[in-house]
Amino acid sequence: MRVGIILACTECKQRNYNTTKDKKKHTEKFEVKKYCKFCNTHTLHREIK
Ligand SMILES: [Zn+2]
């Protein structure tokens, strides 16, 4: 079962990415390092509702 999530930059709080995750495999909050165009660097992005 895949659910749509939004990934937000933990530095500037901008919502940069829409993606999906497997709810059974990733039960905890999803975190990934991605490029943030607002910070102009790679930052940690976290799932938000
Ligand atoms: Zn940022």
mmCIF file of the protein (N, C-alpha, C, O) and its ligand, coordinates in Angstrom:
data_MODEL
# 
_entry.id   MODEL 
# 
loop_
_entity.id 
_entity.type 
_entity.pdbx_number_of_molecules 
1 polymer     1 
2 non-polymer 1 
# 
_entity_poly.entity_id                      1 
_entity_poly.type                           'polypeptide(L)' 
_entity_poly.nstd_linkage                   no 
_entity_poly.nstd_monomer                   no 
_entity_poly.pdbx_seq_one_letter_code       MRVGIILACTECKQRNYNTTKDKKKHTEKFEVKKYCKFCNTHTLHREIK 
_entity_poly.pdbx_seq_one_letter_code_can   MRVGIILACTECKQRNYNTTKDKKKHTEKFEVKKYCKFCNTHTLHREIK 
_entity_poly.pdbx_strand_id                 A 
# 
loop_
_entity_poly_seq.entity_id 
_entity_poly_seq.num 
_entity_poly_seq.mon_id 
_entity_poly_seq.hetero 
1 1  MET n 
1 2  ARG n 
1 3  VAL n 
1 4  GLY n 
1 5  ILE n 
1 6  ILE n 
1 7  LEU n 
1 8  ALA n 
1 9  CYS n 
1 10 THR n 
1 11 GLU n 
1 12 CYS n 
1 13 LYS n 
1 14 GLN n 
1 15 ARG n 
1 16 ASN n 
1 17 TYR n 
1 18 ASN n 
1 19 THR n 
1 20 THR n 
1 21 LYS n 
1 22 ASP n 
1 23 LYS n 
1 24 LYS n 
1 25 LYS n 
1 26 HIS n 
1 27 THR n 
1 28 GLU n 
1 29 LYS n 
1 30 PHE n 
1 31 GLU n 
1 32 VAL n 
1 33 LYS n 
1 34 LYS n 
1 35 TYR n 
1 36 CYS n 
1 37 LYS n 
1 38 PHE n 
1 39 CYS n 
1 40 ASN n 
1 41 THR n 
1 42 HIS n 
1 43 THR n 
1 44 LEU n 
1 45 HIS n 
1 46 ARG n 
1 47 GLU n 
1 48 ILE n 
1 49 LYS n 
# 
loop_
_struct_asym.id 
_struct_asym.entity_id 
A 1 
B 2 
# 
loop_
_chem_comp.id 
_chem_comp.type 
_chem_comp.mon_nstd_flag 
ALA 'L-peptide linking' y 
ARG 'L-peptide linking' y 
ASN 'L-peptide linking' y 
ASP 'L-peptide linking' y 
CYS 'L-peptide linking' y 
GLN 'L-peptide linking' y 
GLU 'L-peptide linking' y 
GLY 'peptide linking'   y 
HIS 'L-peptide linking' y 
ILE 'L-peptide linking' y 
LEU 'L-peptide linking' y 
LYS 'L-peptide linking' y 
MET 'L-peptide linking' y 
PHE 'L-peptide linking' y 
THR 'L-peptide linking' y 
TYR 'L-peptide linking' y 
VAL 'L-peptide linking' y 
ZN  non-polymer         . 
# 
_pdbx_entity_nonpoly.entity_id   2 
_pdbx_entity_nonpoly.name        ? 
_pdbx_entity_nonpoly.comp_id     ZN 
# 
_pdbx_nonpoly_scheme.asym_id         B 
_pdbx_nonpoly_scheme.entity_id       2 
_pdbx_nonpoly_scheme.mon_id          ZN 
_pdbx_nonpoly_scheme.ndb_seq_num     1 
_pdbx_nonpoly_scheme.pdb_seq_num     101 
_pdbx_nonpoly_scheme.auth_seq_num    101 
_pdbx_nonpoly_scheme.pdb_mon_id      ZN 
_pdbx_nonpoly_scheme.auth_mon_id     ZN 
_pdbx_nonpoly_scheme.pdb_strand_id   A 
_pdbx_nonpoly_scheme.pdb_ins_code    . 
# 
loop_
_atom_site.group_PDB 
_atom_site.id 
_atom_site.type_symbol 
_atom_site.label_atom_id 
_atom_site.label_alt_id 
_atom_site.label_comp_id 
_atom_site.label_asym_id 
_atom_site.label_entity_id 
_atom_site.label_seq_id 
_atom_site.pdbx_PDB_ins_code 
_atom_site.Cartn_x 
_atom_site.Cartn_y 
_atom_site.Cartn_z 
_atom_site.occupancy 
_atom_site.B_iso_or_equiv 
_atom_site.pdbx_formal_charge 
_atom_site.auth_seq_id 
_atom_site.auth_comp_id 
_atom_site.auth_asym_id 
_atom_site.auth_atom_id 
_atom_site.pdbx_PDB_model_num 
ATOM   1   N  N  . MET A 1 1  ? 0.847  -1.205 0.000  1.00 0.00 ? 1   MET A N  1 
ATOM   2   C  CA . MET A 1 1  ? 0.000  0.000  0.000  1.00 0.00 ? 1   MET A CA 1 
ATOM   3   C  C  . MET A 1 1  ? 0.869  1.236  0.000  1.00 0.00 ? 1   MET A C  1 
ATOM   4   O  O  . MET A 1 1  ? 1.594  1.492  0.961  1.00 0.00 ? 1   MET A O  1 
ATOM   5   N  N  . ARG A 1 2  ? 0.801  2.005  -1.071 1.00 0.00 ? 2   ARG A N  1 
ATOM   6   C  CA . ARG A 1 2  ? 1.609  3.213  -1.177 1.00 0.00 ? 2   ARG A CA 1 
ATOM   7   C  C  . ARG A 1 2  ? 0.760  4.440  -0.862 1.00 0.00 ? 2   ARG A C  1 
ATOM   8   O  O  . ARG A 1 2  ? -0.392 4.550  -1.281 1.00 0.00 ? 2   ARG A O  1 
ATOM   9   N  N  . VAL A 1 3  ? 1.365  5.356  -0.112 1.00 0.00 ? 3   VAL A N  1 
ATOM   10  C  CA . VAL A 1 3  ? 0.660  6.586  0.250  1.00 0.00 ? 3   VAL A CA 1 
ATOM   11  C  C  . VAL A 1 3  ? 1.479  7.784  -0.209 1.00 0.00 ? 3   VAL A C  1 
ATOM   12  O  O  . VAL A 1 3  ? 2.710  7.748  -0.185 1.00 0.00 ? 3   VAL A O  1 
ATOM   13  N  N  . GLY A 1 4  ? 0.806  8.830  -0.621 1.00 0.00 ? 4   GLY A N  1 
ATOM   14  C  CA . GLY A 1 4  ? 1.481  10.050 -1.037 1.00 0.00 ? 4   GLY A CA 1 
ATOM   15  C  C  . GLY A 1 4  ? 1.936  10.845 0.168  1.00 0.00 ? 4   GLY A C  1 
ATOM   16  O  O  . GLY A 1 4  ? 1.183  11.024 1.125  1.00 0.00 ? 4   GLY A O  1 
ATOM   17  N  N  . ILE A 1 5  ? 3.178  11.324 0.121  1.00 0.00 ? 5   ILE A N  1 
ATOM   18  C  CA . ILE A 1 5  ? 3.705  12.141 1.213  1.00 0.00 ? 5   ILE A CA 1 
ATOM   19  C  C  . ILE A 1 5  ? 4.376  13.384 0.643  1.00 0.00 ? 5   ILE A C  1 
ATOM   20  O  O  . ILE A 1 5  ? 4.699  13.433 -0.544 1.00 0.00 ? 5   ILE A O  1 
ATOM   21  N  N  . ILE A 1 6  ? 4.580  14.369 1.477  1.00 0.00 ? 6   ILE A N  1 
ATOM   22  C  CA . ILE A 1 6  ? 5.297  15.585 1.101  1.00 0.00 ? 6   ILE A CA 1 
ATOM   23  C  C  . ILE A 1 6  ? 6.584  15.631 1.912  1.00 0.00 ? 6   ILE A C  1 
ATOM   24  O  O  . ILE A 1 6  ? 6.584  15.397 3.121  1.00 0.00 ? 6   ILE A O  1 
ATOM   25  N  N  . LEU A 1 7  ? 7.685  15.938 1.221  1.00 0.00 ? 7   LEU A N  1 
ATOM   26  C  CA . LEU A 1 7  ? 8.967  16.076 1.907  1.00 0.00 ? 7   LEU A CA 1 
ATOM   27  C  C  . LEU A 1 7  ? 9.294  17.554 2.042  1.00 0.00 ? 7   LEU A C  1 
ATOM   28  O  O  . LEU A 1 7  ? 9.319  18.289 1.055  1.00 0.00 ? 7   LEU A O  1 
ATOM   29  N  N  . ALA A 1 8  ? 9.546  17.984 3.280  1.00 0.00 ? 8   ALA A N  1 
ATOM   30  C  CA . ALA A 1 8  ? 9.862  19.381 3.553  1.00 0.00 ? 8   ALA A CA 1 
ATOM   31  C  C  . ALA A 1 8  ? 11.290 19.490 4.076  1.00 0.00 ? 8   ALA A C  1 
ATOM   32  O  O  . ALA A 1 8  ? 11.755 18.646 4.841  1.00 0.00 ? 8   ALA A O  1 
ATOM   33  N  N  . CYS A 1 9  ? 11.972 20.548 3.646  1.00 0.00 ? 9   CYS A N  1 
ATOM   34  C  CA . CYS A 1 9  ? 13.321 20.840 4.118  1.00 0.00 ? 9   CYS A CA 1 
ATOM   35  C  C  . CYS A 1 9  ? 13.284 21.142 5.618  1.00 0.00 ? 9   CYS A C  1 
ATOM   36  O  O  . CYS A 1 9  ? 12.473 21.947 6.075  1.00 0.00 ? 9   CYS A O  1 
ATOM   37  N  N  . THR A 1 10 ? 14.166 20.494 6.376  1.00 0.00 ? 10  THR A N  1 
ATOM   38  C  CA . THR A 1 10 ? 14.169 20.715 7.814  1.00 0.00 ? 10  THR A CA 1 
ATOM   39  C  C  . THR A 1 10 ? 14.864 22.029 8.193  1.00 0.00 ? 10  THR A C  1 
ATOM   40  O  O  . THR A 1 10 ? 14.767 22.480 9.334  1.00 0.00 ? 10  THR A O  1 
ATOM   41  N  N  . GLU A 1 11 ? 15.566 22.641 7.225  1.00 0.00 ? 11  GLU A N  1 
ATOM   42  C  CA . GLU A 1 11 ? 16.259 23.909 7.498  1.00 0.00 ? 11  GLU A CA 1 
ATOM   43  C  C  . GLU A 1 11 ? 15.326 25.100 7.294  1.00 0.00 ? 11  GLU A C  1 
ATOM   44  O  O  . GLU A 1 11 ? 15.191 25.945 8.179  1.00 0.00 ? 11  GLU A O  1 
ATOM   45  N  N  . CYS A 1 12 ? 14.683 25.168 6.127  1.00 0.00 ? 12  CYS A N  1 
ATOM   46  C  CA . CYS A 1 12 ? 13.867 26.344 5.796  1.00 0.00 ? 12  CYS A CA 1 
ATOM   47  C  C  . CYS A 1 12 ? 12.373 26.045 5.788  1.00 0.00 ? 12  CYS A C  1 
ATOM   48  O  O  . CYS A 1 12 ? 11.557 26.947 5.599  1.00 0.00 ? 12  CYS A O  1 
ATOM   49  N  N  . LYS A 1 13 ? 12.017 24.781 5.994  1.00 0.00 ? 13  LYS A N  1 
ATOM   50  C  CA . LYS A 1 13 ? 10.620 24.349 6.094  1.00 0.00 ? 13  LYS A CA 1 
ATOM   51  C  C  . LYS A 1 13 ? 9.843  24.422 4.779  1.00 0.00 ? 13  LYS A C  1 
ATOM   52  O  O  . LYS A 1 13 ? 8.622  24.270 4.775  1.00 0.00 ? 13  LYS A O  1 
ATOM   53  N  N  . GLN A 1 14 ? 10.531 24.651 3.679  1.00 0.00 ? 14  GLN A N  1 
ATOM   54  C  CA . GLN A 1 14 ? 9.856  24.656 2.384  1.00 0.00 ? 14  GLN A CA 1 
ATOM   55  C  C  . GLN A 1 14 ? 9.485  23.234 1.984  1.00 0.00 ? 14  GLN A C  1 
ATOM   56  O  O  . GLN A 1 14 ? 10.227 22.287 2.245  1.00 0.00 ? 14  GLN A O  1 
ATOM   57  N  N  . ARG A 1 15 ? 8.328  23.101 1.350  1.00 0.00 ? 15  ARG A N  1 
ATOM   58  C  CA . ARG A 1 15 ? 7.868  21.784 0.893  1.00 0.00 ? 15  ARG A CA 1 
ATOM   59  C  C  . ARG A 1 15 ? 8.356  21.564 -0.534 1.00 0.00 ? 15  ARG A C  1 
ATOM   60  O  O  . ARG A 1 15 ? 7.772  22.073 -1.490 1.00 0.00 ? 15  ARG A O  1 
ATOM   61  N  N  . ASN A 1 16 ? 9.419  20.811 -0.659 1.00 0.00 ? 16  ASN A N  1 
ATOM   62  C  CA . ASN A 1 16 ? 10.112 20.728 -1.947 1.00 0.00 ? 16  ASN A CA 1 
ATOM   63  C  C  . ASN A 1 16 ? 9.729  19.531 -2.796 1.00 0.00 ? 16  ASN A C  1 
ATOM   64  O  O  . ASN A 1 16 ? 9.826  19.599 -4.022 1.00 0.00 ? 16  ASN A O  1 
ATOM   65  N  N  . TYR A 1 17 ? 9.301  18.444 -2.189 1.00 0.00 ? 17  TYR A N  1 
ATOM   66  C  CA . TYR A 1 17 ? 9.092  17.215 -2.957 1.00 0.00 ? 17  TYR A CA 1 
ATOM   67  C  C  . TYR A 1 17 ? 7.784  16.531 -2.586 1.00 0.00 ? 17  TYR A C  1 
ATOM   68  O  O  . TYR A 1 17 ? 7.393  16.452 -1.421 1.00 0.00 ? 17  TYR A O  1 
ATOM   69  N  N  . ASN A 1 18 ? 7.127  16.042 -3.635 1.00 0.00 ? 18  ASN A N  1 
ATOM   70  C  CA . ASN A 1 18 ? 6.012  15.116 -3.451 1.00 0.00 ? 18  ASN A CA 1 
ATOM   71  C  C  . ASN A 1 18 ? 6.490  13.736 -3.859 1.00 0.00 ? 18  ASN A C  1 
ATOM   72  O  O  . ASN A 1 18 ? 7.105  13.577 -4.913 1.00 0.00 ? 18  ASN A O  1 
ATOM   73  N  N  . THR A 1 19 ? 6.215  12.746 -3.041 1.00 0.00 ? 19  THR A N  1 
ATOM   74  C  CA . THR A 1 19 ? 6.624  11.396 -3.379 1.00 0.00 ? 19  THR A CA 1 
ATOM   75  C  C  . THR A 1 19 ? 5.649  10.409 -2.752 1.00 0.00 ? 19  THR A C  1 
ATOM   76  O  O  . THR A 1 19 ? 4.642  10.799 -2.160 1.00 0.00 ? 19  THR A O  1 
ATOM   77  N  N  . THR A 1 20 ? 5.962  9.137  -2.889 1.00 0.00 ? 20  THR A N  1 
ATOM   78  C  CA . THR A 1 20 ? 5.130  8.113  -2.262 1.00 0.00 ? 20  THR A CA 1 
ATOM   79  C  C  . THR A 1 20 ? 6.021  7.197  -1.443 1.00 0.00 ? 20  THR A C  1 
ATOM   80  O  O  . THR A 1 20 ? 7.225  7.111  -1.684 1.00 0.00 ? 20  THR A O  1 
ATOM   81  N  N  . LYS A 1 21 ? 5.433  6.519  -0.486 1.00 0.00 ? 21  LYS A N  1 
ATOM   82  C  CA . LYS A 1 21 ? 6.185  5.542  0.285  1.00 0.00 ? 21  LYS A CA 1 
ATOM   83  C  C  . LYS A 1 21 ? 5.304  4.331  0.545  1.00 0.00 ? 21  LYS A C  1 
ATOM   84  O  O  . LYS A 1 21 ? 4.077  4.401  0.488  1.00 0.00 ? 21  LYS A O  1 
ATOM   85  N  N  . ASP A 1 22 ? 5.968  3.221  0.831  1.00 0.00 ? 22  ASP A N  1 
ATOM   86  C  CA . ASP A 1 22 ? 5.267  1.991  1.200  1.00 0.00 ? 22  ASP A CA 1 
ATOM   87  C  C  . ASP A 1 22 ? 5.002  2.028  2.696  1.00 0.00 ? 22  ASP A C  1 
ATOM   88  O  O  . ASP A 1 22 ? 5.931  1.976  3.503  1.00 0.00 ? 22  ASP A O  1 
ATOM   89  N  N  . LYS A 1 23 ? 3.752  2.118  3.052  1.00 0.00 ? 23  LYS A N  1 
ATOM   90  C  CA . LYS A 1 23 ? 3.400  2.305  4.455  1.00 0.00 ? 23  LYS A CA 1 
ATOM   91  C  C  . LYS A 1 23 ? 3.807  1.122  5.328  1.00 0.00 ? 23  LYS A C  1 
ATOM   92  O  O  . LYS A 1 23 ? 4.080  1.287  6.517  1.00 0.00 ? 23  LYS A O  1 
ATOM   93  N  N  . LYS A 1 24 ? 3.847  -0.070 4.736  1.00 0.00 ? 24  LYS A N  1 
ATOM   94  C  CA . LYS A 1 24 ? 4.227  -1.252 5.521  1.00 0.00 ? 24  LYS A CA 1 
ATOM   95  C  C  . LYS A 1 24 ? 5.720  -1.308 5.789  1.00 0.00 ? 24  LYS A C  1 
ATOM   96  O  O  . LYS A 1 24 ? 6.155  -1.777 6.840  1.00 0.00 ? 24  LYS A O  1 
ATOM   97  N  N  . LYS A 1 25 ? 6.516  -0.817 4.815  1.00 0.00 ? 25  LYS A N  1 
ATOM   98  C  CA . LYS A 1 25 ? 7.977  -0.867 4.973  1.00 0.00 ? 25  LYS A CA 1 
ATOM   99  C  C  . LYS A 1 25 ? 8.501  0.315  5.775  1.00 0.00 ? 25  LYS A C  1 
ATOM   100 O  O  . LYS A 1 25 ? 9.492  0.198  6.496  1.00 0.00 ? 25  LYS A O  1 
ATOM   101 N  N  . HIS A 1 26 ? 7.828  1.457  5.644  1.00 0.00 ? 26  HIS A N  1 
ATOM   102 C  CA . HIS A 1 26 ? 8.284  2.665  6.329  1.00 0.00 ? 26  HIS A CA 1 
ATOM   103 C  C  . HIS A 1 26 ? 7.189  3.159  7.260  1.00 0.00 ? 26  HIS A C  1 
ATOM   104 O  O  . HIS A 1 26 ? 6.395  4.030  6.903  1.00 0.00 ? 26  HIS A O  1 
ATOM   105 N  N  . THR A 1 27 ? 7.159  2.603  8.427  1.00 0.00 ? 27  THR A N  1 
ATOM   106 C  CA . THR A 1 27 ? 6.121  2.993  9.379  1.00 0.00 ? 27  THR A CA 1 
ATOM   107 C  C  . THR A 1 27 ? 6.489  4.286  10.107 1.00 0.00 ? 27  THR A C  1 
ATOM   108 O  O  . THR A 1 27 ? 5.614  5.046  10.521 1.00 0.00 ? 27  THR A O  1 
ATOM   109 N  N  . GLU A 1 28 ? 7.805  4.528  10.260 1.00 0.00 ? 28  GLU A N  1 
ATOM   110 C  CA . GLU A 1 28 ? 8.239  5.741  10.950 1.00 0.00 ? 28  GLU A CA 1 
ATOM   111 C  C  . GLU A 1 28 ? 8.311  6.890  9.945  1.00 0.00 ? 28  GLU A C  1 
ATOM   112 O  O  . GLU A 1 28 ? 8.123  6.684  8.746  1.00 0.00 ? 28  GLU A O  1 
ATOM   113 N  N  . LYS A 1 29 ? 8.579  8.078  10.429 1.00 0.00 ? 29  LYS A N  1 
ATOM   114 C  CA . LYS A 1 29 ? 8.699  9.255  9.583  1.00 0.00 ? 29  LYS A CA 1 
ATOM   115 C  C  . LYS A 1 29 ? 9.837  9.081  8.591  1.00 0.00 ? 29  LYS A C  1 
ATOM   116 O  O  . LYS A 1 29 ? 10.947 8.685  8.948  1.00 0.00 ? 29  LYS A O  1 
ATOM   117 N  N  . PHE A 1 30 ? 9.537  9.383  7.358  1.00 0.00 ? 30  PHE A N  1 
ATOM   118 C  CA . PHE A 1 30 ? 10.497 9.209  6.287  1.00 0.00 ? 30  PHE A CA 1 
ATOM   119 C  C  . PHE A 1 30 ? 11.431 10.422 6.224  1.00 0.00 ? 30  PHE A C  1 
ATOM   120 O  O  . PHE A 1 30 ? 10.980 11.567 6.214  1.00 0.00 ? 30  PHE A O  1 
ATOM   121 N  N  . GLU A 1 31 ? 12.748 10.147 6.183  1.00 0.00 ? 31  GLU A N  1 
ATOM   122 C  CA . GLU A 1 31 ? 13.734 11.225 6.102  1.00 0.00 ? 31  GLU A CA 1 
ATOM   123 C  C  . GLU A 1 31 ? 14.745 10.896 5.016  1.00 0.00 ? 31  GLU A C  1 
ATOM   124 O  O  . GLU A 1 31 ? 15.182 9.752  4.886  1.00 0.00 ? 31  GLU A O  1 
ATOM   125 N  N  . VAL A 1 32 ? 15.114 11.905 4.238  1.00 0.00 ? 32  VAL A N  1 
ATOM   126 C  CA . VAL A 1 32 ? 16.065 11.680 3.162  1.00 0.00 ? 32  VAL A CA 1 
ATOM   127 C  C  . VAL A 1 32 ? 16.806 12.979 2.862  1.00 0.00 ? 32  VAL A C  1 
ATOM   128 O  O  . VAL A 1 32 ? 16.253 14.072 2.983  1.00 0.00 ? 32  VAL A O  1 
ATOM   129 N  N  . LYS A 1 33 ? 18.079 12.831 2.464  1.00 0.00 ? 33  LYS A N  1 
ATOM   130 C  CA . LYS A 1 33 ? 18.849 14.016 2.066  1.00 0.00 ? 33  LYS A CA 1 
ATOM   131 C  C  . LYS A 1 33 ? 18.563 14.334 0.615  1.00 0.00 ? 33  LYS A C  1 
ATOM   132 O  O  . LYS A 1 33 ? 18.741 13.493 -0.266 1.00 0.00 ? 33  LYS A O  1 
ATOM   133 N  N  . LYS A 1 34 ? 18.110 15.575 0.372  1.00 0.00 ? 34  LYS A N  1 
ATOM   134 C  CA . LYS A 1 34 ? 17.795 16.017 -0.980 1.00 0.00 ? 34  LYS A CA 1 
ATOM   135 C  C  . LYS A 1 34 ? 18.241 17.457 -1.162 1.00 0.00 ? 34  LYS A C  1 
ATOM   136 O  O  . LYS A 1 34 ? 18.494 18.188 -0.205 1.00 0.00 ? 34  LYS A O  1 
ATOM   137 N  N  . TYR A 1 35 ? 18.326 17.834 -2.446 1.00 0.00 ? 35  TYR A N  1 
ATOM   138 C  CA . TYR A 1 35 ? 18.707 19.209 -2.758 1.00 0.00 ? 35  TYR A CA 1 
ATOM   139 C  C  . TYR A 1 35 ? 17.553 20.166 -2.483 1.00 0.00 ? 35  TYR A C  1 
ATOM   140 O  O  . TYR A 1 35 ? 16.426 19.929 -2.918 1.00 0.00 ? 35  TYR A O  1 
ATOM   141 N  N  . CYS A 1 36 ? 17.836 21.241 -1.764 1.00 0.00 ? 36  CYS A N  1 
ATOM   142 C  CA . CYS A 1 36 ? 16.855 22.290 -1.522 1.00 0.00 ? 36  CYS A CA 1 
ATOM   143 C  C  . CYS A 1 36 ? 17.278 23.527 -2.292 1.00 0.00 ? 36  CYS A C  1 
ATOM   144 O  O  . CYS A 1 36 ? 18.365 24.059 -2.064 1.00 0.00 ? 36  CYS A O  1 
ATOM   145 N  N  . LYS A 1 37 ? 16.418 23.998 -3.214 1.00 0.00 ? 37  LYS A N  1 
ATOM   146 C  CA . LYS A 1 37 ? 16.771 25.157 -4.030 1.00 0.00 ? 37  LYS A CA 1 
ATOM   147 C  C  . LYS A 1 37 ? 16.719 26.452 -3.224 1.00 0.00 ? 37  LYS A C  1 
ATOM   148 O  O  . LYS A 1 37 ? 17.315 27.454 -3.618 1.00 0.00 ? 37  LYS A O  1 
ATOM   149 N  N  . PHE A 1 38 ? 16.013 26.434 -2.106 1.00 0.00 ? 38  PHE A N  1 
ATOM   150 C  CA . PHE A 1 38 ? 15.942 27.624 -1.254 1.00 0.00 ? 38  PHE A CA 1 
ATOM   151 C  C  . PHE A 1 38 ? 17.197 27.761 -0.394 1.00 0.00 ? 38  PHE A C  1 
ATOM   152 O  O  . PHE A 1 38 ? 17.705 28.865 -0.199 1.00 0.00 ? 38  PHE A O  1 
ATOM   153 N  N  . CYS A 1 39 ? 17.693 26.632 0.118  1.00 0.00 ? 39  CYS A N  1 
ATOM   154 C  CA . CYS A 1 39 ? 18.945 26.629 0.877  1.00 0.00 ? 39  CYS A CA 1 
ATOM   155 C  C  . CYS A 1 39 ? 20.156 26.566 -0.050 1.00 0.00 ? 39  CYS A C  1 
ATOM   156 O  O  . CYS A 1 39 ? 21.278 26.865 0.360  1.00 0.00 ? 39  CYS A O  1 
ATOM   157 N  N  . ASN A 1 40 ? 19.923 26.176 -1.295 1.00 0.00 ? 40  ASN A N  1 
ATOM   158 C  CA . ASN A 1 40 ? 20.967 26.057 -2.306 1.00 0.00 ? 40  ASN A CA 1 
ATOM   159 C  C  . ASN A 1 40 ? 22.006 24.996 -1.948 1.00 0.00 ? 40  ASN A C  1 
ATOM   160 O  O  . ASN A 1 40 ? 23.177 25.115 -2.311 1.00 0.00 ? 40  ASN A O  1 
ATOM   161 N  N  . THR A 1 41 ? 21.568 23.961 -1.236 1.00 0.00 ? 41  THR A N  1 
ATOM   162 C  CA . THR A 1 41 ? 22.450 22.864 -0.876 1.00 0.00 ? 41  THR A CA 1 
ATOM   163 C  C  . THR A 1 41 ? 21.613 21.641 -0.531 1.00 0.00 ? 41  THR A C  1 
ATOM   164 O  O  . THR A 1 41 ? 20.383 21.696 -0.522 1.00 0.00 ? 41  THR A O  1 
ATOM   165 N  N  . HIS A 1 42 ? 22.292 20.544 -0.250 1.00 0.00 ? 42  HIS A N  1 
ATOM   166 C  CA . HIS A 1 42 ? 21.574 19.347 0.179  1.00 0.00 ? 42  HIS A CA 1 
ATOM   167 C  C  . HIS A 1 42 ? 21.273 19.439 1.672  1.00 0.00 ? 42  HIS A C  1 
ATOM   168 O  O  . HIS A 1 42 ? 22.150 19.712 2.491  1.00 0.00 ? 42  HIS A O  1 
ATOM   169 N  N  . THR A 1 43 ? 20.023 19.205 1.990  1.00 0.00 ? 43  THR A N  1 
ATOM   170 C  CA . THR A 1 43 ? 19.598 19.255 3.390  1.00 0.00 ? 43  THR A CA 1 
ATOM   171 C  C  . THR A 1 43 ? 18.742 18.023 3.688  1.00 0.00 ? 43  THR A C  1 
ATOM   172 O  O  . THR A 1 43 ? 18.323 17.304 2.782  1.00 0.00 ? 43  THR A O  1 
ATOM   173 N  N  . LEU A 1 44 ? 18.501 17.806 4.944  1.00 0.00 ? 44  LEU A N  1 
ATOM   174 C  CA . LEU A 1 44 ? 17.620 16.709 5.339  1.00 0.00 ? 44  LEU A CA 1 
ATOM   175 C  C  . LEU A 1 44 ? 16.158 17.114 5.111  1.00 0.00 ? 44  LEU A C  1 
ATOM   176 O  O  . LEU A 1 44 ? 15.705 18.162 5.572  1.00 0.00 ? 44  LEU A O  1 
ATOM   177 N  N  . HIS A 1 45 ? 15.454 16.270 4.401  1.00 0.00 ? 45  HIS A N  1 
ATOM   178 C  CA . HIS A 1 45 ? 14.035 16.496 4.152  1.00 0.00 ? 45  HIS A CA 1 
ATOM   179 C  C  . HIS A 1 45 ? 13.234 15.464 4.928  1.00 0.00 ? 45  HIS A C  1 
ATOM   180 O  O  . HIS A 1 45 ? 13.604 14.292 4.996  1.00 0.00 ? 45  HIS A O  1 
ATOM   181 N  N  . ARG A 1 46 ? 12.150 15.911 5.501  1.00 0.00 ? 46  ARG A N  1 
ATOM   182 C  CA . ARG A 1 46 ? 11.347 15.047 6.363  1.00 0.00 ? 46  ARG A CA 1 
ATOM   183 C  C  . ARG A 1 46 ? 9.896  15.035 5.887  1.00 0.00 ? 46  ARG A C  1 
ATOM   184 O  O  . ARG A 1 46 ? 9.362  16.026 5.390  1.00 0.00 ? 46  ARG A O  1 
ATOM   185 N  N  . GLU A 1 47 ? 9.299  13.882 6.062  1.00 0.00 ? 47  GLU A N  1 
ATOM   186 C  CA . GLU A 1 47 ? 7.876  13.733 5.721  1.00 0.00 ? 47  GLU A CA 1 
ATOM   187 C  C  . GLU A 1 47 ? 7.003  14.631 6.589  1.00 0.00 ? 47  GLU A C  1 
ATOM   188 O  O  . GLU A 1 47 ? 7.169  14.698 7.807  1.00 0.00 ? 47  GLU A O  1 
ATOM   189 N  N  . ILE A 1 48 ? 6.079  15.312 5.944  1.00 0.00 ? 48  ILE A N  1 
ATOM   190 C  CA . ILE A 1 48 ? 5.074  16.071 6.678  1.00 0.00 ? 48  ILE A CA 1 
ATOM   191 C  C  . ILE A 1 48 ? 3.700  15.653 6.154  1.00 0.00 ? 48  ILE A C  1 
ATOM   192 O  O  . ILE A 1 48 ? 3.595  15.014 5.107  1.00 0.00 ? 48  ILE A O  1 
ATOM   193 N  N  . LYS A 1 49 ? 2.662  16.016 6.883  1.00 0.00 ? 49  LYS A N  1 
ATOM   194 C  CA . LYS A 1 49 ? 1.321  15.640 6.462  1.00 0.00 ? 49  LYS A CA 1 
ATOM   195 C  C  . LYS A 1 49 ? 0.775  16.603 5.397  1.00 0.00 ? 49  LYS A C  1 
ATOM   196 O  O  . LYS A 1 49 ? -0.351 16.431 4.928  1.00 0.00 ? 49  LYS A O  1 
HETATM 197 ZN ZN . ZN  B 2 .  ? 15.755 24.428 2.567  1.00 0.00 2 101 ZN  A ZN 1 
# 
